[in-house]
Amino acid sequence: MDRAEIEEKVNAFFVDELEIDEEKLHPDALLKEHLGIDSLDFVDMVVIVENVFGFKIKQEEMKNVKTLGQFYDYIASKVA
């Protein structure tokens, strides 16, 4: 799966499941500050990533993921 496919799938669940406006979804967007991701949304993200991409997110690995671009990179590193 390439980076474009990852971005497409991630953006789709941010719009469909977390109800985030698509125009806010750019790599520099901060997950908490710009996209409004809270702890409940994070739980949803974990479940969706596990189902869509087939791996478990480890909380300690996510501590430095602040932007949407970093989230794409994290997923890409796990599915490569």
C-alpha positions in Angstrom: 0.0 0.0 0.0 1.5 3.3 -1.0 1.4 6.7 0.8 -1.5 8.0 -1.4 -3.7 5.0 -0.5 -2.9 5.5 3.2 -3.8 9.2 3.0 -7.0 8.4 1.1 -8.1 5.8 3.7 -7.2 7.9 6.7 -8.9 11.0 5.3 -12.0 9.0 4.6 -12.4 7.8 8.1 -11.6 11.2 9.6 -14.4 12.6 7.5 -16.9 9.7 7.8 -16.3 8.5 11.3 -14.9 11.6 13.2 -16.9 14.1 11.2 -13.9 16.4 10.4 -14.3 18.8 7.5 -12.2 17.5 4.6 -10.7 21.0 3.9 -9.0 20.8 7.4 -7.1 17.6 6.4 -3.6 18.5 5.3 -0.3 17.0 6.5 0.6 20.0 8.7 -2.7 19.9 10.6 -2.2 19.3 14.3 -4.4 16.4 15.5 -5.5 18.0 18.7 -5.4 21.7 18.0 -6.6 21.8 14.4 -8.6 18.7 14.0 -10.0 18.5 17.5 -9.0 14.9 18.1 -9.8 14.0 21.8 -9.3 10.9 23.8 -12.5 9.3 22.6 -11.7 10.0 19.0 -8.3 8.5 19.6 -9.9 5.2 20.7 -12.0 5.3 17.5 -8.9 5.9 15.5 -7.2 2.9 17.1 -10.1 0.6 16.3 -10.4 1.8 12.7 -6.6 1.5 12.0 -6.6 -2.0 13.4 -9.5 -2.9 11.1 -8.4 -1.1 8.0 -4.6 -1.5 8.1 -4.3 -4.7 10.2 -2.0 -3.7 13.0 -2.3 -2.4 16.6 -1.4 1.1 17.5 0.9 1.3 20.5 0.3 4.3 22.6 4.0 4.8 23.3 4.7 5.0 19.6 2.1 7.6 19.1 3.4 10.1 21.7 5.4 12.0 19.2 2.8 12.0 16.5 1.4 15.5 16.5 0.4 16.2 12.9 -1.7 14.4 10.4 1.4 13.9 8.2 3.2 12.2 11.1 0.1 10.0 11.5 0.3 9.0 7.8 4.0 8.3 8.2 3.4 6.2 11.3 0.9 4.0 9.4 3.2 3.8 6.4 6.0 2.5 8.6 3.8 -0.2 9.9 2.2 -1.4 6.6 5.4 -1.3 4.5 
